Amino acid sequence: MPVTVLLVDDEPLVRAGLRAVLEAQPDIEVVGEAADGAAVIPLVRSLRPDVVAMDVRMPLMDGIEATRAVLRTVDAPPRILVVTTFEEDEYVYEALRAGADGFLLKRARPAEIVHAVRLVAEGESLLFPASVRRLAARYGDNHPPRGRLSEAGLTEREADVLRLMARGLSNAEMAARLVVGTETVKSHVSAVLAKLGARDRTQAVIAAYESGFVTPG
């Protein structure tokens, strides 16, 4: 089965460009388009896409509110990939806080776009550690602290895994660093997400920054 994608952007040329790149792949199918976040909910419910490629700045409903609405109201919601012009935009940070699974720059190369869609469709988070650090440093203080991670009851090994997640390491890279198997790392990652009440790695990393467990510097 191909990965199905819904494109949401108020610029027709952006949607056309993304469609051309994605539909050139045999394992990806663009099933619909929308010009504003206000149209996302009914399209998600009718088309059931695996991934929504969502612009953050749109006239009626921006990608932040659309992301919140999808995750709040849709059963088994799709993965959401924010598409943005500026990676250090506050809108990007707010979208990640709202539950987006990562972000993609509009100037990304075709191969990067395809990789991003496949990655989030598989349940992974598309993290750019340096960008997330800068976003947290710039905008994290605009939000109340998410509490002390010590209250989440992370074990020492789980805390180590969270620090490595914040650096953007993959499961295989973490396994090599910690000298354990990848299945063990997956178990630790799942435990971290459960204890933090995080939807995915992106949410866990943002919580780590905002709580002060990991510092942007």
Sequence and secondary structure as in RCSB ss.txt:
>XXXX:A:sequence
MPVTVLLVDDEPLVRAGLRAVLEAQPDIEVVGEAADGAAVIPLVRSLRPDVVAMDVRMPLMDGIEATRAVLRTVD
APPRILVVTTFEEDEYVYEALRAGADGFLLKRARPAEIVHAVRLVAEGESLLFPASVRRLAARYGDNHPPRGRLS
EAGLTEREADVLRLMARGLSNAEMAARLVVGTETVKSHVSAVLAKLGARDRTQAVIAAYESGFVTPG
>XXXX:A:secstr
  EEEEEE S HHHHHHHHHHHHTSTTEEEEEEESSGGGHHHHHHHH  SEEEEES  SSS HHHHHHHHHHHSS
S  EEEEEES TT HHHHHHHHHT  BEEETT  HHHHHHHHHHHHTT  B  HHHHHHHHHHHGGGS     GG
GGT  HHHHHHHHHHHTT  HHHHHHHHTS HHHHHHHHHHHHHHHT SSHHHHHHHHHHTTSS   
